[in-house]
Amino acid sequence: MAKQWYVIHTMSGFEEKVKSSIQERAKTKGLEDKISRILIPTEKIIEVKGKKRKNQKRSFILVIF
């Protein structure tokens, strides 16, 4: 059976908390064997406002079933 994947958008800074929440819920419902991986890919962004450069990270959660 082909794997399905889902992207979950969260508030900035809460990615790890959401990941652990998904893992806990899957465990309590007996579904932890259904989830292959939970990834938090991150990309670095340089944002320029006026003449100031600001380094930021953008991330999201990817759940693979």
N, CA, C and O atoms as a printed pandas DataFrame, in Angstrom:
     atom_number atom_name residue_name chain_id  residue_number  x_coord  y_coord  z_coord
0              1         N          MET        A               1    0.831   -1.181    0.000
1              2        CA          MET        A               1    0.000    0.000    0.000
2              3         C          MET        A               1    0.881    1.253    0.000
3              4         O          MET        A               1    1.836    1.343    0.771
4              5         N          ALA        A               2    0.565    2.190   -0.844
5              6        CA          ALA        A               2    1.345    3.421   -0.942
6              7         C          ALA        A               2    1.147    4.274    0.303
7              8         O          ALA        A               2    0.053    4.342    0.864
8              9         N          LYS        A               3    2.222    4.918    0.719
9             10        CA          LYS        A               3    2.157    5.800    1.882
10            11         C          LYS        A               3    1.459    7.095    1.509
11            12         O          LYS        A               3    1.563    7.556    0.373
12            13         N          GLN        A               4    0.752    7.681    2.455
13            14        CA          GLN        A               4    0.134    8.986    2.281
14            15         C          GLN        A               4    0.855    9.953    3.199
15            16         O          GLN        A               4    1.320    9.565    4.271
16            17         N          TRP        A               5    0.952   11.217    2.784
17            18        CA          TRP        A               5    1.604   12.195    3.641
18            19         C          TRP        A               5    0.734   13.431    3.776
19            20         O          TRP        A               5   -0.053   13.760    2.889
20            21         N          TYR        A               6    0.890   14.097    4.883
21            22        CA          TYR        A               6    0.100   15.271    5.212
22            23         C          TYR        A               6    1.020   16.347    5.755
23            24         O          TYR        A               6    1.951   16.055    6.505
24            25         N          VAL        A               7    0.763   17.586    5.380
25            26        CA          VAL        A               7    1.501   18.724    5.911
26            27         C          VAL        A               7    0.601   19.414    6.918
27            28         O          VAL        A               7   -0.566   19.690    6.638
28            29         N          ILE        A               8    1.144   19.689    8.079
29            30        CA          ILE        A               8    0.382   20.348    9.136
30            31         C          ILE        A               8    1.031   21.693    9.417
31            32         O          ILE        A               8    2.201   21.756    9.795
32            33         N          HIS        A               9    0.281   22.756    9.237
33            34        CA          HIS        A               9    0.788   24.088    9.534
34            35         C          HIS        A               9    0.501   24.399   10.998
35            36         O          HIS        A               9   -0.597   24.148   11.494
36            37         N          THR        A              10    1.498   24.946   11.678
37            38        CA          THR        A              10    1.358   25.275   13.089
38            39         C          THR        A              10    1.813   26.705   13.325
39            40         O          THR        A              10    2.387   27.346   12.444
40            41         N          MET        A              11    1.550   27.186   14.514
41            42        CA          MET        A              11    2.070   28.496   14.890
42            43         C          MET        A              11    3.577   28.377   15.031
43            44         O          MET        A              11    4.088   27.339   15.452
44            45         N          SER        A              12    4.272   29.416   14.686
45            46        CA          SER        A              12    5.724   29.419   14.744
46            47         C          SER        A              12    6.198   29.126   16.170
47            48         O          SER        A              12    5.712   29.710   17.138
48            49         N          GLY        A              13    7.153   28.212   16.271
49            50        CA          GLY        A              13    7.717   27.860   17.568
50            51         C          GLY        A              13    7.022   26.701   18.263
51            52         O          GLY        A              13    7.492   26.253   19.309
52            53         N          PHE        A              14    5.924   26.203   17.720
53            54        CA          PHE        A              14    5.175   25.128   18.359
54            55         C          PHE        A              14    5.320   23.798   17.627
55            56         O          PHE        A              14    4.595   22.851   17.933
56            57         N          GLU        A              15    6.230   23.708   16.679
57            58        CA          GLU        A              15    6.355   22.503   15.860
58            59         C          GLU        A              15    6.677   21.259   16.694
59            60         O          GLU        A              15    6.053   20.214   16.511
60            61         N          GLU        A              16    7.634   21.365   17.595
61            62        CA          GLU        A              16    8.009   20.215   18.426
62            63         C          GLU        A              16    6.866   19.805   19.348
63            64         O          GLU        A              16    6.647   18.615   19.575
64            65         N          LYS        A              17    6.144   20.776   19.875
65            66        CA          LYS        A              17    5.016   20.481   20.758
66            67         C          LYS        A              17    3.911   19.747   19.999
67            68         O          LYS        A              17    3.314   18.807   20.522
68            69         N          VAL        A              18    3.643   20.175   18.773
69            70        CA          VAL        A              18    2.629   19.516   17.946
70            71         C          VAL        A              18    3.078   18.104   17.587
71            72         O          VAL        A              18    2.273   17.173   17.594
72            73         N          LYS        A              19    4.361   17.945   17.272
73            74        CA          LYS        A              19    4.892   16.621   16.940
74            75         C          LYS        A              19    4.701   15.655   18.109
75            76         O          LYS        A              19    4.235   14.532   17.919
76            77         N          SER        A              20    5.061   16.094   19.318
77            78        CA          SER        A              20    4.912   15.210   20.477
78            79         C          SER        A              20    3.437   14.941   20.778
79            80         O          SER        A              20    3.087   13.851   21.232
80            81         N          SER        A              21    2.579   15.919   20.530
81            82        CA          SER        A              21    1.141   15.723   20.736
82            83         C          SER        A              21    0.587   14.671   19.775
83            84         O          SER        A              21   -0.216   13.825   20.171
84            85         N          ILE        A              22    1.015   14.724   18.519
85            86        CA          ILE        A              22    0.582   13.721   17.532
86            87         C          ILE        A              22    1.044   12.335   17.955
87            88         O          ILE        A              22    0.286   11.368   17.875
88            89         N          GLN        A              23    2.291   12.245   18.406
89            90        CA          GLN        A              23    2.827   10.951   18.834
90            91         C          GLN        A              23    2.082   10.410   20.051
91            92         O          GLN        A              23    1.787    9.216   20.110
92            93         N          GLU        A              24    1.773   11.268   21.023
93            94        CA          GLU        A              24    1.047   10.836   22.211
94            95         C          GLU        A              24   -0.368   10.371   21.874
95            96         O          GLU        A              24   -0.822    9.342   22.374
96            97         N          ARG        A              25   -1.061   11.131   21.027
97            98        CA          ARG        A              25   -2.421   10.752   20.641
98            99         C          ARG        A              25   -2.435    9.433   19.877
99           100         O          ARG        A              25   -3.309    8.595   20.097
100          101         N          ALA        A              26   -1.470    9.249   18.983
101          102        CA          ALA        A              26   -1.392    7.997   18.236
102          103         C          ALA        A              26   -1.160    6.821   19.185
103          104         O          ALA        A              26   -1.724    5.742   19.000
104          105         N          LYS        A              27   -0.324    7.041   20.199
105          106        CA          LYS        A              27   -0.034    5.973   21.155
106          107         C          LYS        A              27   -1.274    5.625   21.982
107          108         O          LYS        A              27   -1.568    4.446   22.179
108          109         N          THR        A              28   -2.003    6.630   22.466
109          110        CA          THR        A              28   -3.171    6.361   23.302
110          111         C          THR        A              28   -4.300    5.710   22.515
111          112         O          THR        A              28   -5.109    4.975   23.082
112          113         N          LYS        A              29   -4.361    5.972   21.213
113          114        CA          LYS        A              29   -5.417    5.383   20.382
114          115         C          LYS        A              29   -4.960    4.097   19.697
115          116         O          LYS        A              29   -5.717    3.495   18.936
116          117         N          GLY        A              30   -3.712    3.671   19.970
117          118        CA          GLY        A              30   -3.198    2.438   19.394
118          119         C          GLY        A              30   -2.877    2.539   17.911
119          120         O          GLY        A              30   -2.942    1.545   17.188
120          121         N          LEU        A              31   -2.534    3.728   17.463
121          122        CA          LEU        A              31   -2.265    3.941   16.034
122          123         C          LEU        A              31   -0.799    4.240   15.734
123          124         O          LEU        A              31   -0.474    4.629   14.612
124          125         N          GLU        A              32    0.093    4.067   16.710
125          126        CA          GLU        A              32    1.490    4.430   16.475
126          127         C          GLU        A              32    2.130    3.613   15.363
127          128         O          GLU        A              32    3.087    4.075   14.742
128          129         N          ASP        A              33    1.629    2.410   15.095
129          130        CA          ASP        A              33    2.187    1.610   14.009
130          131         C          ASP        A              33    1.729    2.103   12.636
131          132         O          ASP        A              33    2.295    1.696   11.622
132          133         N          LYS        A              34    0.730    2.959   12.584
133          134        CA          LYS        A              34    0.232    3.511   11.315
134          135         C          LYS        A              34    1.071    4.685   10.819
135          136         O          LYS        A              34    1.090    4.971    9.622
136          137         N          ILE        A              35    1.764    5.367   11.731
137          138        CA          ILE        A              35    2.569    6.529   11.365
138          139         C          ILE        A              35    4.002    6.079   11.104
139          140         O          ILE        A              35    4.655    5.528   11.990
140          141         N          SER        A              36    4.487    6.311    9.894
141          142        CA          SER        A              36    5.856    5.935    9.558
142          143         C          SER        A              36    6.856    6.924   10.146
143          144         O          SER        A              36    7.792    6.540   10.847
144          145         N          ARG        A              37    6.639    8.208    9.847
145          146        CA          ARG        A              37    7.568    9.240   10.303
146          147         C          ARG        A              37    6.832   10.552   10.523
147          148         O          ARG        A              37    5.804   10.822    9.900
148          149         N          ILE        A              38    7.373   11.348   11.408
149          150        CA          ILE        A              38    6.928   12.729   11.578
150          151         C          ILE        A              38    8.179   13.584   11.445
151          152         O          ILE        A              38    9.097   13.488   12.258
152          153         N          LEU        A              39    8.207   14.414   10.419
153          154        CA          LEU        A              39    9.382   15.244   10.123
154          155         C          LEU        A              39    9.054   16.716   10.319
155          156         O          LEU        A              39    7.911   17.138   10.142
156          157         N          ILE        A              40   10.069   17.491   10.687
157          158        CA          ILE        A              40    9.917   18.934   10.772
158          159         C          ILE        A              40   11.006   19.566    9.903
159          160         O          ILE        A              40   12.053   19.968   10.409
160          161         N          PRO        A              41   10.751   19.653    8.580
161          162        CA          PRO        A              41   11.727   20.300    7.699
162          163         C          PRO        A              41   11.783   21.803    7.983
163          164         O          PRO        A              41   10.760   22.426    8.266
164          165         N          THR        A              42   12.964   22.368    7.906
165          166        CA          THR        A              42   13.151   23.790    8.186
166          167         C          THR        A              42   13.954   24.417    7.052
167          168         O          THR        A              42   14.911   23.825    6.554
168          169         N          GLU        A              43   13.557   25.613    6.655
169          170        CA          GLU        A              43   14.337   26.349    5.670
170          171         C          GLU        A              43   14.722   27.687    6.262
171          172         O          GLU        A              43   13.952   28.295    7.006
172          173         N          LYS        A              44   15.915   28.142    5.927
173          174        CA          LYS        A              44   16.387   29.436    6.407
174          175         C          LYS        A              44   15.997   30.511    5.402
175          176         O          LYS        A              44   16.137   30.331    4.192
176          177         N          ILE        A              45   15.507   31.625    5.917
177          178        CA          ILE        A              45   15.048   32.724    5.076
178          179         C          ILE        A              45   15.749   33.994    5.528
179          180         O          ILE        A              45   15.890   34.246    6.724
180          181         N          ILE        A              46   16.188   34.790    4.561
181          182        CA          ILE        A              46   16.737   36.106    4.865
182          183         C          ILE        A              46   15.699   37.127    4.428
183          184         O          ILE        A              46   15.392   37.266    3.244
184          185         N          GLU        A              47   15.173   37.831    5.409
185          186        CA          GLU        A              47   14.133   38.820    5.138
186          187         C          GLU        A              47   14.766   40.205    5.196
187          188         O          GLU        A              47   15.484   40.528    6.143
188          189         N          VAL        A              48   14.496   41.019    4.182
189          190        CA          VAL        A              48   15.065   42.363    4.130
190          191         C          VAL        A              48   13.927   43.369    4.295
191          192         O          VAL        A              48   12.979   43.397    3.509
192          193         N          LYS        A              49   14.045   44.193    5.336
193          194        CA          LYS        A              49   13.089   45.275    5.566
194          195         C          LYS        A              49   13.892   46.566    5.652
195          196         O          LYS        A              49   14.737   46.738    6.532
196          197         N          GLY        A              50   13.611   47.460    4.729
197          198        CA          GLY        A              50   14.421   48.675    4.672
198          199         C          GLY        A              50   15.835   48.290    4.290
199          200         O          GLY        A              50   16.059   47.717    3.224
200          201         N          LYS        A              51   16.785   48.599    5.147
201          202        CA          LYS        A              51   18.178   48.221    4.888
202          203         C          LYS        A              51   18.667   47.149    5.855
203          204         O          LYS        A              51   19.853   46.822    5.882
204          205         N          LYS        A              52   17.754   46.607    6.642
205          206        CA          LYS        A              52   18.132   45.594    7.632
206          207         C          LYS        A              52   17.818   44.193    7.111
207          208         O          LYS        A              52   16.757   43.933    6.543
208          209         N          ARG        A              53   18.784   43.306    7.329
209          210        CA          ARG        A              53   18.606   41.892    6.970
210          211         C          ARG        A              53   18.302   41.116    8.240
211          212         O          ARG        A              53   18.946   41.312    9.270
212          213         N          LYS        A              54   17.323   40.240    8.159
213          214        CA          LYS        A              54   16.927   39.450    9.312
214          215         C          LYS        A              54   16.875   37.979    8.918
215          216         O          LYS        A              54   16.169   37.609    7.980
216          217         N          ASN        A              55   17.623   37.137    9.635
217          218        CA          ASN        A              55   17.612   35.700    9.385
218          219         C          ASN        A              55   16.461   35.075   10.143
219          220         O          ASN        A              55   16.281   35.333   11.333
220          221         N          GLN        A              56   15.675   34.248    9.457
221          222        CA          GLN        A              56   14.556   33.562   10.075
222          223         C          GLN        A              56   14.528   32.123    9.621
223          224         O          GLN        A              56   15.164   31.752    8.634
224          225         N          LYS        A              57   13.775   31.307   10.362
225          226        CA          LYS        A              57   13.547   29.921    9.963
226          227         C          LYS        A              57   12.064   29.749    9.706
227          228         O          LYS        A              57   11.233   30.295   10.432
228          229         N          ARG        A              58   11.734   28.996    8.680
229          230        CA          ARG        A              58   10.347   28.636    8.391
230          231         C          ARG        A              58   10.279   27.116    8.412
231          232         O          ARG        A              58   11.082   26.435    7.776
232          233         N          SER        A              59    9.311   26.602    9.149
233          234        CA          SER        A              59    9.201   25.149    9.232
234          235         C          SER        A              59    7.734   24.739    9.230
235          236         O          SER        A              59    6.838   25.552    9.455
236          237         N          PHE        A              60    7.518   23.454    8.971
237          238        CA          PHE        A              60    6.194   22.864    9.006
238          239         C          PHE        A              60    6.350   21.413    9.405
239          240         O          PHE        A              60    7.466   20.895    9.450
240          241         N          ILE        A              61    5.262   20.766    9.690
241          242        CA          ILE        A              61    5.310   19.361   10.103
242          243         C          ILE        A              61    4.803   18.484    8.961
243          244         O          ILE        A              61    3.766   18.769    8.363
244          245         N          LEU        A              62    5.534   17.430    8.668
245          246        CA          LEU        A              62    5.156   16.481    7.630
246          247         C          LEU        A              62    4.931   15.129    8.303
247          248         O          LEU        A              62    5.841   14.567    8.912
248          249         N          VAL        A              63    3.704   14.616    8.184
249          250        CA          VAL        A              63    3.362   13.316    8.781
250          251         C          VAL        A              63    3.156   12.320    7.655
251          252         O          VAL        A              63    2.373   12.564    6.736
252          253         N          ILE        A              64    3.859   11.195    7.727
253          254        CA          ILE        A              64    3.767   10.169    6.698
254          255         C          ILE        A              64    3.082    8.935    7.294
255          256         O          ILE        A              64    3.558    8.358    8.273
256          257         N          PHE        A              65    1.969    8.545    6.694
257          258        CA          PHE        A              65    1.210    7.377    7.132
258          259         C          PHE        A              65    1.499    6.220    6.200
259          260         O          PHE        A              65    0.960    5.129    6.385
